[in-house]
């Protein structure tokens, strides 16, 4: 193992040393962590949608984003579920649809930020939402740390005269973070 790190660019050696601190997850741990993230994201959506005025805000976001195109009908149905007549079951259905439509998690981030902006001045109102967001971020961070070795292994396979190993690893890490945002349990 030592020989491997000597052949690597000296600038990469501290990164490689730090990377070894993180354990690789077993498939069972990955599934448990992914389920935890999915459950937390569902809870986050429910908390957001139950805040006054936020269902309308989310309905407006999805209609603007998916007003035309293949997801238009799903967006309209979801917006209907978020209407004033929607109850707990309607919110559950809406959350499932929102998670499917929001693959890059942009809508939930905007809705979370708007909820905190609108309710931040009321102590405790946004605290739960911020705590759930932090727990999601910590779980995703664990996933990313566990897969850093995979990024390096793949980056080492693709030699390029135009791109150094550190650049390939950096690009791989960016891709890993994007994939983590889009990953769905």
N, C-alpha and C positions, 0 to 999 in steps of 0.2 A: 504494500500500500504506500509506503514511503516514497518509492521510486516514481509513482504516479504523480505525486505532488511536486517533485523536483523538476519534472519535465514541463510543468505548466508555467506559464508566464508568472514571474515573481509578483506582479500586481494582483494576481488571482489567488495566491497562496493564503492570505488572510481570509478571503471569502470562503475558500474551500475548508479551512480550519473551522471557521464559525459554522459552516453548513453541517459539519459532522455532529454538532451538538443536538441536532434535531433528529428524532427517531422517525423512521418510516412507519406509516400506519398499516395495520393489517387490514384485509378486506372488511372484516367485521367492524373494526374501528372506523373505517371510512364510511360504511353504511350508517353506523350510529351517529357519527358527526353530521352526515348529510341529512339524516332524518331530523336531527336537532335543529339544523339550519332551516329546513322546510317548516317545521313546527313553529319556530320563532318568527319566520316570515309571515306565516298565517296569523299568528298573534299580533304582529305589528300591523298588518292590514286591518284586522278586526278593531284594534284600538283606534286606528286612524279613522275608519269609517263610522265609528260610534261617536266621534267628536262632532259637535254641532257645526253644520255647514260643510263638512269635509266630503260627504258623499256626493254632493253637488259639484264640488271642486274636482273630485276624481272623475266623475261622469264627464265633466267638461274637458279634462285632460285627455281622456281616452277618445272622446269624439273628435277632438282636434288632431290627435295622433293617428287615429284609424278611421277618419271620416270617409276615406275612400280606400279601396283596395280589398284584399281577400278577408281581412279581419273586421270589416265594417259591420257585418251582421252580428258577429259576436260582441263587438263593442256596443252596438245598439241594445242588445239583450242585457248586457252587463249594466249599461247606464240605466235601463229600465228597472233592474233589480235594486239599484241604488236610489231609486225614487223614494218619495215620502211614504209610500205604503209598505216598503220593504221592512221585514222584521228580521229576527235572528237567522231563520232558514235562508232568507234572501241574501243576507250578508255572507253566509257560508258559501252559497252558490257563486256569489260575486267574487269572493276571495279566490275560489278555485279558478274562475275564468281570468281574473286579473293576473294571477301567477302565471297562467299559460301565455297571456298576451304580453306580459311585461318581462320578456326573456332577458333583457339587458338591465333590468331593475331601475330604469330611469323614472318610471311613473311613481313607483313607491318612494324613491328618494325625493322627488319633487313634493309628493303628498306629505311625507314625513317632515320635510323642511317647512312646508306651509303650515302644517299643524303646530309645529313648535313656534313658528313666527306668530301665529294667531293666538295661541294659548300660553305662550312662554311667560307672560307676565303673571299668570295665575299659578302660584306656587303649587307644585305637585301635578298639575295637569299634564305637563309634557315630560315629567320625570320618568314615567313608565315607558313612554315611547323611546326616550333617549337610552334607557337601560336595555330595552330589547335590542335596539340598534347596536349598542356596544357589545352585547352578547353575540349577535350575528357576526359582527366584525371579528371578535375573538375566535369564533369557531372557524370562520373563513381563513383567518391568519394561521391557525393550526394546520389546516389543510394545505395551505401554500407552503408553510415551513416543511411539512412532511414530504412535499414533492419537489423540493429544490434540487435534490440529487438527480431526479429524473431529467430535469431541465439541463443540468450539466452533462449528463450522459448523452442526451440527444444533441446538444450543442457541440460536443466533442466529435460526434460522428460526421458532422458536416463541415469539413475543412473548406475555407474560402480565402483566396488571396486578398479579397477586398474587405474582409470583416474579421476582426480579431476574435479570439475565444471570449474575451470579456464582453465584447459587443453582442456576440451570439447569445451568451448567457443572459445579458440584460434584456434583449429582445424576447428570449424565451420566458423570462420572469414576467414581463409585461403580458405576454400571451397567457401565461398561467393565471395571472390575476384576472384577466378578462374572462377566461374559461371558468374561473371560480365564481364570478358574478353571474354567468349564464348557466351554471350547473343547476340541474333540477333533480331532486330526489325522486 
